[in-house]
Structures are given as structure tokens and as C-alpha cells.
Amino acid sequence: MYQIHTDLAVESRELYKEREKREVPGVEVEKEEEDNYTVTRVKIVNEIGMQSMGKAIGTYITIDVPKLKKTDEDLKDEISQLVAKEIKGLGKNKEDSKILIIGLGNWNVSPDALGPKVIERVLVTRQYFVNYNKEIDETVANVAAISPGVMGLTGIETGEIVRGIVEKINPDLVIAVDALASRKMDRISTTIQISDTGINPGSGIGNKRMGLNKDTLGVPVIAIGIPTVVDAATMINDTMDLIVGSMKNEAQVGSEFYSMLNEISKEDKYSLIQEVLEPFMPNVVVTPKEIDLIIDDLSIIIANGLNIALHPGIDLKDVNRYIR
């Protein structure tokens, strides 16, 4: 079986359906389509669904926004409010919850800098609760935030750092923000995934680290991510599919080249591409050239969504005025 790297539950479902020609057992799916976005809620309800999908039991919300890479301020605001709504809908934070936000990733590498960039923009308030010995505030929540870096920078497993912080400050909820990997080029920087199952940093590019979830940290973990990279073999595979589609549309179906490409199964084609690439560029991932600007815009959307979702007295007007 060939292995396409993806962090997205909706893509794991697609892969299963392509392979088995049926819906995934033990999985419930709900879809909502609007003018600017589509929300797909995938809920894995039992162990059969967990084994079929290769993901933990829980809820995975995918927000697809085709124009997210070239968004305007109005669309940013709309998606920020949508992110806030979906986070609230998971029902993990209460008025008196103490929350720890973790920005995963490497701030020196643009495609991996989403988490650290979000941390720069979230409204941190724990210091006020500590200094004034407060338990609850009607305007803001008790929020702490940190970007722990990656093992290559610190020499410490990210999960160990996070676990140590959790043991020290005892949050009721951890929210982890990370850049993800996708199996489709058109989902890069246009898709937001929110889940209540935690996260395994680096899993989408085959580099699994210690998981951040309720089992490892002892508290619920919401994971928020956006795919920023795709592996080179997937990109070439998608390009070949586009070529085949173009030839079909241009009435070249009878050509020998079309027949050859069309007869190769997706599994065989992907395996062949990996084999050809291996001596020259193994484990290469690809990202858009304008990723710096994209990450900046995406971090604003996620941070604003978090600020609105977590702080009862903060709305879109406040984040636009003060938190940019």
C-alpha cells in the first residue's frame, strides 16, 4: 500500500473511499456549504472508524476556503468569526477555564511558522489573574501562551516542554496550533482543520513526535492547523492527473500517451513517482513561494478566531482595532 502523507481527517476519509468504494464505517459526516466556504464535520465514533481512518476517536472540522490564499479583509473577518464559532461549538472551554495555547513549529522556517506567528497575536491574560488573585473575569479568560520551538532548536522534545508547563500551571484546556501537510495541492493554505483529539507534531511529513492529547497531558486538547506543504510526489501525481484531464477535455482520448497514463492506477503511479524521485530528492516537501505573506494572513485569522472564542468580552471590532 502506498503512503500519502496527510494530517487532514477529511483526506483520510477520501483515501478510504477511493480505495474501498464506500463510506468509512464508524464515521459520521456532516457538510455545510456557504458562498465563501465549506465546512465538513467528520466524527469518528468508534474503534472501527478509528482503525479505518488511522485517527483518534473524536470530531474533526474542516473549513475549506478557496480564496483564503488571496483573501481580503472582509473574508478574513468572516473566517475568523467562523473559526471562533467552531471552537466554541466543541464545548471544551467554560467561563472559568484556564487555557494554555501552544504555537507549534519552527519560527525560522516560514511554512512551519504558523504556530509561533499565532502566539504573537493571541491575547495573553494569565498574568493579570495571577497578580490580582482572580479566578474569573467577565471580559477576558485566563489565557497563557507559548511557542516552545522544535527539537532541532532546543534539544528538547516539544511534548516534554508542553507537559512540564501543563504540570506547573494546571490549565483546564490546551489549544495547539500547527502547520499541517496535505495530499492535495489545492488545499495548501486554503483549509483549516479544528479537532478535539489533540495532535501529533510532524506526523503529516512522516516525522512523528510525542503526541499532545488528553492521554499525554491529562487535559483536553484542541488542535488547530492549516496545511502549508505537500510532498513532491503528491504534487507531481496531481500534475499528471491534470494532464490526463486536459487531454480528455481536448479530445485526445485515443492517443497512446493518454492511454498509458490513464491505465496506471493511482497507487502504482504514486509509487513510481516516489521511486524515480528517491535518488534525487527524497522526502522533499513543497510550499508556495509567497508563503511568508500567506502565513502572516493566516495567523491573523486563527489568532482572531481564538481571541473571539475564548474571551467573552472580545469581539471582531476589538481584535481589528488592537490585535493585528
Secondary structure, DSSP 8 states (H G I E B T S, - for coil): --------HHHHHHHHHHHHSS--TTEEEEEEE-SS-EEEEEEE-SHHHHHHHTS-SEEEEEEE-TTGGG--HHHHHHHHHHHHHHHHHTT---TT-EEEEEE-S-TTSGGG-HHHHHHHHS---HHHHHHTT-S--SS--EEEEE----HHHHSS-HHHHHHHHHHHH--SEEEEEEEEEESSGGGTTTEEEEESS-B-TTGGGT-----BSHHHHSS-EEEEEEEEEEEHHHHHHHHHHHHHHHHHHTT-TTSHHHHHHHHS-HHHHHHHHHHHHTTT-TT-EE--TTHHHHHHHHHHHHHHHHHHHH-TT--HHHHHHH--
